[in-house]
Amino acid sequence: MFRIPPDKMSPSHWQSVATILKKGVGMSTLPCAKLRAIVEAAREISRLHEDEHGVELLGADEFLPIFIFCVIRAEMERPCALC
């Protein structure tokens, strides 16, 4: 699923990250708030992965599919219009 390695899957399905993206990117109007939410979401992925798996770092090949999965799970309305 989204090419996330099985050992990197989250029991919570990265729900906290999806919530950050939905509120911070999908519902914000200011570009600086959207950027802040993207950075916060990236930090939350690392924090959540460390809490759930006990491993600190994710490589880019592992991080990107997780981030894409979280963007999809955020169910933002009209994501192309947010660009």
Buried (B, 14 or more C-beta within 10 A) or exposed (E): EEEBEEEBBBEEEBBBBBBBBBBBBBEBEEEEBBEBBBEBBBEBBBEBBEEBBEEEEBEEEBBBBBBEBBBEBBEBEEBEEEE
